[in-house]
Amino acid sequence: MGIRTGQQFLDKLNSMRPHLVIDGEVVSENLTEYRAFRGLARTYASLFDMQHDPQFRDRLTYPSPATGESVNASFLVPRSKEDLAKRRDAMSVWAEYSNGFLGRTGDYMNSALTALSAAKKFFAQADPVFGERVEAYYEMARENDLLATHTLIPPQANRSVSGSEQLGGQLAARIVEEKDDGVVIRGARMLATIAPIADELLVFPSTVLRGTPEDAPYSFAFAIQNDAPGLRYLCRTTLHHGGSHHDEPLASRFEEVDAVVVFDDVFVPNERLFMLGHPELCNQWYSETGAAALMTHQVVTRTVAKSEFFLGLASEIGATIGIDGFQHIQEDLAELIKDVEIGKALVVASEAQAELSDDGVMLPHWPTLNAARNWYPKVSQRYPEIIRKFCASGLMALPGEADLYIARDDIDMYLQGKSLTGPERIRLFKLAYDASITGFAGRQALYEYFFFGDPVRMAGALVNSYDREPVRARVRELLHRED
């Protein structure tokens, strides 16, 4: 089939019957019309349509090696640095469309599948059949242009013990039965973003397993249809409150509902089971397959677009109300400029230093990407703060779109900007409002801060994985230099 249209995506969603619990309701049909999912579904439909748009098609797609039909470029297995650049260019199209506010566009999990499909030597350590299944699933996802959600961590009941020890081992998703034709999963996982509009759920190894016999039931990787029997989603309340694109310009388009996944004896057939047991390999799932590198390559591409958005928004606000000539404002603009350029430099540097894996995949330089994913979660926390500073109390003086029809003269007179009419200024400040102080903005800040996990643990992992011996050796050489 190859690339889908937006309508094909919406039709597929409406044909599915997932179990979605939200706001006191169980939603299982007509998903694209439900109030909490409607705007997001249509935004994702626009992404699918962009693949067919002559303006973007050549950037977003490449010919399928199996059929020659156009498929999404995030499925391209990179064999050269040029392939990596092609992937980045494609990912930037969607990232710029959403200005980085969509964290789970299809290219994110597609990147993981792409790396896994080629990691033959990794899977051979357990059983080559796992690698064959992953490759077959990747090809199916590629040829059908599927959208996947993903769940990773156990629920937060008692953080002082490991996931396998939560409530005596009864909380986290685990294997409760092994059959000749598959396994049965029971328990829960967090945190499935875009679950209500996804075709598939990818359940990959959880955060670090200890490798003890007790961890064996929690050591697995698989994919399942999003409406598989026994699969339930507990969705959080939407952060879009029903406002128009004028009043909620970001939330009305980009509110990606997150969900807890409950597995009530869900059967996973063998052909969709990609790892069983082998906790030591589960712990290496991302690092040794190249999945972490390709996924982070996508993330850094997206966050560059988000940094650019905040630079553009802050600059537009500054010019509109005449504060862009003040030095303290220029200092903040300079900070945003630096973040944009640092992000761009990191992603390009990762490609410039890319190397072929043992399986012949050109992987971007991991230490550079690892630095990027440790850097961005913290610097990005400043972005809404800068917007709040620029707008100040102007964020609290914003009539709604409906008020334009009954108070237009007052709005024209009293809410104009240096270079904008009153209605134009309100529209700009509504965008600033949604980007800096709404619930949507708060969720975005939290999402970015913990995107890859606890920043403290991530910092420790960065230190422990980074080869510092060459620079230490230079220090020792200088200390012993006699000339």
URURUR-V649730 format. One record per residue. N is the residue number from 0. PSI is psi in radians with two decimals (none if undefined). OMEGA is omega in radians with two decimals (NA if undefined). D_CENTER is the distance of its C-alpha to the mean C-alpha in Angstrom with 1 decimal. Layout:
n-><N & N>
psi-><PSI & PSI>
omega-><OMEGA & OMEGA>
d_center-><D_CENTER & D_CENTER>
This chain:
n-><0 & 1 & 2 & 3 & 4 & 5 & 6 & 7 & 8 & 9 & 10 & 11 & 12 & 13 & 14 & 15 & 16 & 17 & 18 & 19 & 20 & 21 & 22 & 23 & 24 & 25 & 26 & 27 & 28 & 29 & 30 & 31 & 32 & 33 & 34 & 35 & 36 & 37 & 38 & 39 & 40 & 41 & 42 & 43 & 44 & 45 & 46 & 47 & 48 & 49 & 50 & 51 & 52 & 53 & 54 & 55 & 56 & 57 & 58 & 59 & 60 & 61 & 62 & 63 & 64 & 65 & 66 & 67 & 68 & 69 & 70 & 71 & 72 & 73 & 74 & 75 & 76 & 77 & 78 & 79 & 80 & 81 & 82 & 83 & 84 & 85 & 86 & 87 & 88 & 89 & 90 & 91 & 92 & 93 & 94 & 95 & 96 & 97 & 98 & 99 & 100 & 101 & 102 & 103 & 104 & 105 & 106 & 107 & 108 & 109 & 110 & 111 & 112 & 113 & 114 & 115 & 116 & 117 & 118 & 119 & 120 & 121 & 122 & 123 & 124 & 125 & 126 & 127 & 128 & 129 & 130 & 131 & 132 & 133 & 134 & 135 & 136 & 137 & 138 & 139 & 140 & 141 & 142 & 143 & 144 & 145 & 146 & 147 & 148 & 149 & 150 & 151 & 152 & 153 & 154 & 155 & 156 & 157 & 158 & 159 & 160 & 161 & 162 & 163 & 164 & 165 & 166 & 167 & 168 & 169 & 170 & 171 & 172 & 173 & 174 & 175 & 176 & 177 & 178 & 179 & 180 & 181 & 182 & 183 & 184 & 185 & 186 & 187 & 188 & 189 & 190 & 191 & 192 & 193 & 194 & 195 & 196 & 197 & 198 & 199 & 200 & 201 & 202 & 203 & 204 & 205 & 206 & 207 & 208 & 209 & 210 & 211 & 212 & 213 & 214 & 215 & 216 & 217 & 218 & 219 & 220 & 221 & 222 & 223 & 224 & 225 & 226 & 227 & 228 & 229 & 230 & 231 & 232 & 233 & 234 & 235 & 236 & 237 & 238 & 239 & 240 & 241 & 242 & 243 & 244 & 245 & 246 & 247 & 248 & 249 & 250 & 251 & 252 & 253 & 254 & 255 & 256 & 257 & 258 & 259 & 260 & 261 & 262 & 263 & 264 & 265 & 266 & 267 & 268 & 269 & 270 & 271 & 272 & 273 & 274 & 275 & 276 & 277 & 278 & 279 & 280 & 281 & 282 & 283 & 284 & 285 & 286 & 287 & 288 & 289 & 290 & 291 & 292 & 293 & 294 & 295 & 296 & 297 & 298 & 299 & 300 & 301 & 302 & 303 & 304 & 305 & 306 & 307 & 308 & 309 & 310 & 311 & 312 & 313 & 314 & 315 & 316 & 317 & 318 & 319 & 320 & 321 & 322 & 323 & 324 & 325 & 326 & 327 & 328 & 329 & 330 & 331 & 332 & 333 & 334 & 335 & 336 & 337 & 338 & 339 & 340 & 341 & 342 & 343 & 344 & 345 & 346 & 347 & 348 & 349 & 350 & 351 & 352 & 353 & 354 & 355 & 356 & 357 & 358 & 359 & 360 & 361 & 362 & 363 & 364 & 365 & 366 & 367 & 368 & 369 & 370 & 371 & 372 & 373 & 374 & 375 & 376 & 377 & 378 & 379 & 380 & 381 & 382 & 383 & 384 & 385 & 386 & 387 & 388 & 389 & 390 & 391 & 392 & 393 & 394 & 395 & 396 & 397 & 398 & 399 & 400 & 401 & 402 & 403 & 404 & 405 & 406 & 407 & 408 & 409 & 410 & 411 & 412 & 413 & 414 & 415 & 416 & 417 & 418 & 419 & 420 & 421 & 422 & 423 & 424 & 425 & 426 & 427 & 428 & 429 & 430 & 431 & 432 & 433 & 434 & 435 & 436 & 437 & 438 & 439 & 440 & 441 & 442 & 443 & 444 & 445 & 446 & 447 & 448 & 449 & 450 & 451 & 452 & 453 & 454 & 455 & 456 & 457 & 458 & 459 & 460 & 461 & 462 & 463 & 464 & 465 & 466 & 467 & 468 & 469 & 470 & 471 & 472 & 473 & 474 & 475 & 476 & 477 & 478 & 479 & 480 & 481 & 482>
psi-><-0.77 & -2.74 & 2.41 & 2.78 & 2.93 & -0.67 & -0.67 & -0.68 & -0.84 & -0.71 & -0.70 & -0.76 & -0.78 & -0.28 & -0.20 & 2.82 & 1.12 & 2.93 & 1.75 & 2.03 & 2.14 & 2.26 & 0.77 & 0.21 & 2.73 & 2.05 & 2.17 & 0.00 & 2.86 & 0.84 & -0.62 & -0.18 & -0.15 & 2.41 & -0.60 & -0.31 & -0.25 & -0.88 & -0.74 & -0.76 & -0.71 & -0.55 & -0.78 & -0.59 & -0.64 & -0.63 & -0.75 & -0.71 & -0.55 & -0.48 & -0.40 & -0.19 & 2.19 & -0.46 & -0.52 & -0.25 & -0.82 & -0.47 & -0.62 & -0.23 & 2.95 & 2.84 & 2.30 & 2.31 & -0.25 & -0.68 & -0.31 & -0.14 & 2.77 & 2.28 & 2.86 & 2.42 & -0.28 & -0.18 & -0.02 & 2.08 & 2.00 & 2.15 & -0.07 & 2.94 & -0.53 & -0.63 & -0.69 & -0.73 & -0.67 & -0.79 & -0.80 & -0.75 & -0.73 & -0.80 & -0.53 & -0.47 & -0.92 & -0.67 & -0.72 & -0.55 & -0.74 & 0.00 & 0.56 & 0.03 & -0.20 & 1.92 & -0.17 & 0.68 & 2.76 & -0.50 & -0.28 & -1.05 & -0.46 & -0.64 & -0.69 & -0.83 & -0.65 & -0.80 & -0.79 & -0.61 & -0.42 & -0.03 & 1.03 & -0.74 & -0.61 & -0.88 & -0.47 & -0.39 & -0.45 & -1.11 & 2.19 & -0.41 & -0.54 & -0.74 & -0.66 & -0.66 & -0.75 & -0.77 & -0.72 & -0.70 & -0.76 & -0.78 & -0.68 & -0.77 & -0.71 & -0.83 & -0.35 & 0.05 & 0.85 & 2.65 & 2.17 & 2.47 & 3.07 & 2.44 & 2.44 & -0.89 & 2.71 & 2.76 & 2.72 & 1.37 & -0.85 & 1.70 & -0.11 & -0.13 & 2.88 & 2.91 & -0.65 & -0.19 & -0.05 & 2.16 & 0.80 & 0.44 & 0.07 & -0.03 & -0.97 & 2.61 & 2.35 & 2.85 & 2.16 & -0.21 & 2.37 & 2.22 & 2.99 & -0.55 & 0.15 & -2.88 & 2.82 & 2.27 & 2.36 & 2.55 & -2.81 & 2.77 & 2.68 & 2.77 & 1.90 & 1.67 & 2.46 & 0.33 & -0.70 & -0.31 & 0.28 & 2.67 & -0.67 & 2.75 & 2.16 & 2.19 & 1.72 & 2.92 & 2.43 & 3.05 & 2.78 & 2.12 & 2.60 & -0.26 & 0.26 & 2.88 & -0.54 & -0.37 & -0.14 & -0.76 & -0.27 & 0.11 & 1.73 & 2.90 & 2.37 & 3.00 & 2.55 & 2.61 & 2.56 & -0.26 & 0.55 & 2.55 & 2.34 & -0.10 & 2.18 & 2.56 & 2.25 & 1.76 & 2.48 & 2.77 & 2.42 & 2.60 & 0.10 & 2.10 & 0.34 & 0.03 & 2.82 & 3.04 & -0.47 & -0.85 & -0.55 & 1.22 & -0.51 & -0.91 & -0.62 & -0.34 & -0.69 & 0.30 & 1.75 & 1.81 & 2.31 & 2.72 & 2.60 & 2.41 & 2.23 & 2.20 & 1.88 & 1.39 & 1.02 & 2.23 & 2.26 & 1.98 & 2.71 & -0.69 & -0.27 & 0.19 & 2.04 & -0.20 & 2.42 & 2.08 & -2.72 & 1.07 & -0.52 & -0.62 & -0.61 & -0.66 & -0.40 & 0.12 & -0.80 & -0.73 & -0.71 & -0.21 & -0.25 & -0.03 & -0.74 & -0.71 & -0.83 & -0.62 & -0.76 & -0.58 & -0.73 & -0.75 & -0.78 & -0.63 & -0.75 & -0.77 & -0.44 & -0.79 & -0.63 & -0.72 & -0.72 & -0.68 & -0.84 & -0.60 & -0.78 & -0.74 & -0.82 & -0.69 & -0.71 & -0.74 & -0.80 & -0.75 & -0.62 & -0.66 & 0.16 & 0.61 & -0.01 & -0.10 & -0.16 & 2.45 & -0.65 & -0.48 & -0.73 & -0.55 & -0.74 & -0.68 & -0.67 & -0.64 & -0.76 & -0.69 & -0.78 & -0.73 & -0.70 & -0.85 & -0.61 & -0.78 & -0.79 & -0.73 & -0.67 & -0.75 & -0.68 & -0.67 & -0.62 & -0.59 & -0.70 & -0.55 & 0.25 & 2.64 & 2.69 & 2.39 & 3.07 & -0.41 & 0.15 & 0.37 & 2.28 & 1.85 & 2.34 & 2.69 & 2.00 & -0.77 & -0.62 & -0.79 & -0.62 & -0.68 & -0.73 & -0.73 & -0.25 & -0.48 & -0.86 & -0.74 & -0.53 & -0.76 & -0.54 & -0.34 & -0.35 & -0.38 & -0.93 & -0.52 & -0.73 & -0.73 & -0.73 & -0.70 & -0.76 & -0.73 & -0.56 & -2.36 & -0.19 & -0.41 & -0.31 & 0.18 & 1.06 & 1.64 & 2.72 & 3.02 & -0.69 & -0.49 & -0.32 & -0.44 & -0.27 & -0.21 & 0.61 & -0.74 & -0.76 & -0.72 & -0.74 & -0.70 & -0.84 & -0.21 & 0.30 & 2.86 & -3.12 & -0.69 & 0.18 & 2.64 & 2.97 & -0.90 & -0.65 & -0.71 & -0.70 & -0.76 & -0.74 & -0.78 & -0.47 & -0.67 & -0.77 & -0.70 & -0.84 & -0.40 & -0.15 & -0.53 & -0.10 & 3.02 & -0.65 & -0.80 & -0.69 & -0.73 & -0.68 & -0.76 & -0.77 & -0.74 & -0.82 & -0.65 & -0.67 & 0.34 & -0.79 & 0.09 & -3.01 & 2.10 & -0.53 & -0.80 & -0.65 & -0.69 & -0.73 & -0.72 & -0.66 & -0.81 & -0.78 & -0.40 & -0.24 & 2.30 & 1.72 & -0.05 & -0.73 & -0.70 & -0.55 & -0.69 & -0.63 & -0.67 & -0.77 & -0.67 & -0.73 & -0.69 & -0.51 & 0.08 & 2.32 & -0.20 & none>
omega-><-3.12 & -3.04 & 3.10 & 2.95 & 3.08 & -3.14 & 3.08 & 3.08 & -3.13 & 3.13 & 3.12 & 3.12 & -3.10 & 3.10 & -3.09 & -3.12 & 3.09 & 3.11 & -3.05 & 3.11 & -3.12 & 3.05 & 3.08 & 3.14 & 2.92 & -3.12 & -3.09 & -3.14 & -3.08 & -3.03 & -3.04 & 3.12 & -3.14 & -2.96 & -3.08 & -3.05 & -2.96 & -3.10 & -3.13 & -3.14 & -3.13 & 3.04 & 3.11 & 3.06 & 3.10 & 3.10 & 3.10 & 3.14 & 3.14 & 3.13 & -3.12 & -3.11 & 3.14 & 3.14 & -3.02 & -2.95 & -3.09 & 3.12 & -3.03 & -3.02 & 2.98 & -3.11 & 3.08 & 3.08 & -3.12 & -3.01 & -3.06 & 3.09 & 3.13 & 3.04 & -3.07 & -3.06 & 3.09 & 3.05 & 3.14 & 3.07 & -3.05 & 3.10 & -3.11 & 3.07 & 3.08 & 3.08 & 3.10 & 3.11 & 3.09 & 3.12 & -3.13 & -3.13 & 3.11 & -3.10 & -3.14 & 3.13 & 3.12 & -3.12 & -3.13 & 3.09 & -3.13 & -3.07 & 3.06 & -3.07 & 3.04 & -3.09 & -3.05 & 3.00 & -3.02 & -3.08 & 3.12 & 3.14 & 3.02 & 3.14 & 3.09 & -3.14 & -3.14 & 3.12 & -3.10 & -3.09 & -3.09 & -3.03 & -3.04 & -3.08 & 3.11 & -3.07 & 3.13 & 3.11 & 3.09 & 3.12 & -3.14 & -3.11 & 3.12 & 3.09 & 3.12 & 3.13 & 3.12 & -3.13 & 3.12 & 3.12 & 3.08 & -3.14 & 3.10 & 3.12 & -3.14 & -3.05 & 3.14 & 3.05 & -3.04 & 3.07 & -3.07 & 2.87 & -2.96 & 3.06 & -2.92 & -2.91 & 3.08 & 3.10 & -3.07 & 3.10 & -3.11 & -3.04 & -3.12 & 3.11 & -3.12 & -3.13 & -3.11 & -3.14 & -3.11 & -3.14 & 3.11 & 3.12 & -3.05 & -3.02 & -3.04 & 3.09 & -3.05 & 3.08 & 3.13 & 3.11 & 3.03 & 3.14 & 3.13 & -3.04 & 3.11 & -3.12 & 3.10 & -3.08 & 3.08 & 3.14 & -3.05 & 3.07 & 2.95 & -0.04 & -2.98 & 3.08 & -3.05 & -3.13 & -3.07 & -3.10 & -3.10 & 3.02 & -2.98 & 3.02 & 3.05 & -3.13 & -3.08 & -3.05 & -3.11 & 3.12 & -2.71 & 3.04 & -3.05 & 3.14 & 3.11 & 3.10 & 3.14 & -3.12 & -3.09 & -3.14 & -3.10 & -3.07 & -3.09 & 2.99 & -3.14 & 3.03 & -3.12 & 3.06 & -3.01 & 3.10 & 3.12 & 3.11 & 3.12 & -3.13 & 3.13 & 3.09 & 3.03 & -3.02 & 3.02 & 3.09 & -3.14 & 3.10 & 2.97 & -3.01 & 3.08 & 3.14 & -3.14 & 3.03 & 3.09 & -3.03 & 3.10 & -2.99 & 3.13 & -3.08 & -3.11 & -3.10 & -2.86 & -3.12 & -3.12 & -3.08 & 3.09 & -3.07 & 2.93 & -3.11 & 3.08 & 3.09 & -3.14 & -3.08 & 3.13 & 3.13 & 3.11 & -3.13 & -3.06 & -3.06 & 3.11 & 3.14 & -2.99 & 3.04 & 3.13 & -3.03 & 3.10 & -3.13 & 3.14 & 3.07 & 3.07 & 3.12 & -3.13 & -2.99 & -3.07 & -3.03 & -3.02 & 3.12 & -3.03 & -3.13 & -3.13 & -3.11 & -3.12 & 3.10 & -3.12 & 3.04 & 3.09 & -3.09 & -3.13 & 3.04 & 3.13 & -3.07 & 3.00 & 3.12 & -3.14 & 3.07 & 3.12 & 3.11 & -3.10 & 3.04 & 3.13 & -3.14 & 3.13 & 3.14 & 3.13 & 3.11 & -3.12 & -3.13 & -3.06 & -3.10 & 2.98 & 3.12 & -3.01 & 3.09 & -3.14 & -3.04 & -3.13 & 3.05 & 3.12 & 3.09 & 3.11 & 3.08 & 3.10 & 3.09 & 3.12 & 3.09 & -3.14 & -3.14 & 3.09 & -3.07 & 3.08 & 3.13 & 3.12 & -3.13 & -3.11 & -3.11 & 3.12 & 3.11 & 3.12 & 3.10 & -3.12 & -3.12 & -3.11 & 3.12 & 3.10 & 3.03 & 3.10 & 3.13 & 3.08 & 3.10 & 3.11 & -3.08 & 3.08 & -3.03 & -3.02 & -3.14 & 3.12 & 3.11 & 3.11 & 3.06 & -3.13 & -3.08 & 2.99 & -3.07 & -2.98 & -3.09 & -3.13 & -3.12 & -3.09 & 3.10 & 3.12 & -2.99 & 3.10 & 3.09 & 3.12 & 3.13 & 3.10 & 3.13 & -3.11 & -3.06 & -3.13 & -3.07 & 3.08 & 3.10 & -3.13 & -3.13 & -3.00 & 3.00 & 3.14 & -3.12 & -3.11 & -3.11 & 3.11 & -3.07 & -3.10 & -3.13 & -3.03 & -3.10 & 3.13 & 3.14 & 3.10 & -3.04 & -2.90 & -3.08 & 3.09 & 3.07 & 3.14 & -3.06 & -3.13 & 2.99 & 3.11 & 3.12 & 3.12 & 3.13 & 3.10 & -3.13 & 3.11 & -3.10 & 3.01 & 3.08 & 3.10 & 3.12 & -3.10 & -3.13 & -2.97 & -3.04 & 3.14 & 3.02 & 3.08 & 3.14 & 3.13 & 3.11 & 3.10 & 3.14 & 3.12 & -3.13 & -3.13 & -3.08 & -3.09 & -3.04 & -3.11 & -3.14 & 3.14 & -3.12 & 3.12 & 3.09 & 3.10 & 3.11 & 3.10 & 3.11 & 3.11 & -3.14 & -3.07 & -3.10 & -3.04 & -3.13 & -3.12 & -3.07 & 3.13 & -3.13 & 3.03 & 3.13 & 3.10 & 3.09 & 3.14 & 3.13 & 3.13 & -3.13 & -3.10 & -3.13 & -3.07 & -3.13 & NA>
d_center-><25.4 & 22.7 & 20.5 & 20.6 & 21.6 & 20.0 & 23.1 & 22.8 & 19.2 & 20.7 & 23.8 & 22.0 & 20.2 & 23.7 & 25.2 & 23.1 & 24.3 & 21.6 & 22.7 & 20.7 & 22.3 & 21.8 & 24.3 & 27.2 & 26.7 & 25.8 & 24.1 & 24.5 & 25.4 & 25.1 & 21.4 & 21.0 & 23.9 & 22.9 & 22.6 & 19.3 & 17.5 & 19.6 & 18.0 & 14.4 & 16.0 & 17.9 & 15.2 & 13.5 & 17.1 & 17.5 & 14.7 & 16.8 & 19.9 & 19.0 & 19.3 & 22.9 & 23.7 & 26.1 & 24.6 & 21.2 & 22.2 & 23.3 & 20.2 & 17.7 & 19.8 & 22.2 & 25.0 & 24.4 & 26.5 & 27.8 & 28.8 & 28.5 & 26.6 & 23.6 & 20.2 & 16.8 & 16.7 & 13.5 & 16.0 & 18.5 & 19.6 & 20.3 & 23.9 & 24.5 & 23.2 & 23.7 & 21.3 & 18.6 & 19.5 & 19.4 & 15.8 & 14.8 & 16.9 & 15.4 & 11.8 & 13.3 & 14.9 & 12.0 & 10.5 & 14.0 & 14.6 & 12.0 & 12.9 & 9.3 & 9.2 & 6.8 & 3.2 & 3.7 & 6.5 & 8.7 & 8.7 & 5.9 & 8.1 & 11.0 & 11.0 & 11.5 & 14.2 & 15.7 & 16.4 & 17.6 & 19.9 & 21.8 & 22.1 & 25.6 & 27.2 & 24.7 & 25.2 & 28.9 & 29.3 & 28.8 & 29.9 & 29.3 & 28.8 & 25.3 & 24.4 & 26.2 & 24.3 & 20.9 & 22.2 & 23.6 & 20.5 & 18.5 & 21.4 & 21.4 & 17.8 & 18.4 & 21.7 & 20.6 & 17.3 & 15.6 & 12.3 & 11.0 & 9.5 & 9.6 & 11.7 & 12.7 & 15.1 & 18.5 & 19.4 & 20.8 & 24.5 & 26.1 & 24.2 & 27.4 & 27.3 & 25.0 & 23.0 & 25.9 & 28.4 & 26.8 & 29.7 & 31.6 & 28.9 & 28.7 & 25.3 & 22.6 & 21.9 & 24.6 & 26.9 & 30.1 & 31.8 & 32.0 & 33.7 & 35.0 & 32.5 & 29.4 & 28.2 & 27.9 & 25.1 & 25.7 & 23.9 & 20.5 & 17.0 & 14.1 & 11.5 & 10.5 & 8.2 & 9.7 & 12.4 & 15.2 & 14.4 & 13.3 & 16.0 & 15.3 & 14.1 & 13.4 & 15.0 & 14.9 & 17.1 & 16.8 & 17.2 & 20.4 & 23.2 & 26.7 & 28.2 & 31.0 & 32.5 & 31.0 & 27.5 & 28.3 & 27.4 & 23.8 & 23.4 & 21.8 & 19.0 & 19.1 & 17.7 & 19.2 & 19.6 & 18.0 & 21.5 & 23.2 & 26.2 & 25.8 & 22.0 & 21.4 & 18.5 & 19.3 & 17.3 & 17.4 & 19.3 & 17.7 & 17.6 & 19.0 & 22.7 & 24.0 & 24.6 & 24.8 & 22.7 & 25.4 & 25.1 & 21.4 & 20.0 & 16.3 & 16.3 & 18.3 & 15.7 & 12.2 & 12.6 & 10.0 & 12.3 & 11.5 & 14.1 & 16.2 & 17.2 & 21.0 & 22.6 & 26.2 & 27.8 & 25.4 & 26.9 & 24.9 & 27.1 & 27.7 & 26.2 & 22.7 & 23.2 & 21.9 & 23.1 & 25.8 & 27.1 & 27.1 & 25.2 & 25.7 & 23.7 & 21.0 & 20.7 & 20.5 & 18.0 & 15.3 & 17.7 & 20.5 & 18.9 & 17.0 & 13.6 & 12.5 & 13.9 & 12.3 & 8.7 & 9.4 & 11.3 & 8.4 & 6.6 & 10.2 & 11.0 & 8.5 & 9.9 & 13.3 & 13.1 & 12.4 & 15.3 & 17.4 & 17.0 & 18.3 & 21.0 & 22.0 & 22.1 & 24.1 & 26.4 & 27.0 & 27.9 & 30.1 & 32.0 & 32.3 & 34.0 & 35.8 & 34.3 & 32.9 & 36.2 & 36.2 & 35.5 & 33.3 & 31.1 & 31.1 & 30.2 & 26.9 & 26.3 & 27.1 & 24.5 & 21.8 & 23.3 & 23.2 & 19.5 & 18.8 & 21.2 & 20.1 & 16.5 & 18.0 & 20.5 & 18.2 & 16.3 & 19.6 & 21.4 & 19.1 & 20.1 & 23.7 & 24.0 & 22.4 & 24.5 & 25.1 & 24.3 & 27.1 & 25.9 & 26.0 & 22.3 & 21.8 & 19.2 & 18.2 & 19.9 & 18.1 & 20.1 & 19.0 & 15.2 & 15.9 & 17.7 & 14.9 & 12.4 & 15.4 & 16.5 & 13.8 & 13.0 & 16.7 & 17.6 & 15.1 & 17.0 & 19.9 & 18.5 & 19.3 & 22.5 & 23.7 & 23.3 & 25.2 & 27.8 & 28.3 & 28.7 & 30.5 & 32.4 & 31.6 & 28.5 & 30.9 & 33.2 & 31.3 & 33.1 & 31.1 & 31.3 & 34.1 & 36.2 & 36.5 & 39.0 & 41.2 & 41.0 & 40.5 & 43.5 & 42.4 & 38.8 & 40.2 & 42.6 & 40.9 & 37.1 & 37.3 & 35.9 & 37.5 & 36.2 & 34.9 & 36.6 & 36.0 & 33.8 & 31.8 & 31.4 & 30.3 & 27.6 & 26.3 & 26.5 & 24.8 & 21.7 & 22.3 & 22.8 & 19.5 & 17.7 & 19.7 & 21.5 & 20.4 & 18.6 & 15.6 & 15.8 & 16.3 & 13.3 & 11.2 & 13.2 & 12.9 & 9.1 & 9.2 & 12.3 & 11.4 & 7.8 & 9.8 & 12.7 & 16.0 & 16.6 & 20.2 & 19.6 & 17.3 & 20.2 & 22.6 & 20.7 & 20.6 & 24.4 & 25.3 & 23.6 & 24.8 & 28.2 & 30.3 & 33.6 & 34.3 & 34.1 & 36.1 & 38.6 & 39.1 & 39.9 & 42.4 & 43.9 & 44.5 & 46.1 & 48.5 & 49.2 & 52.9 & 53.3>
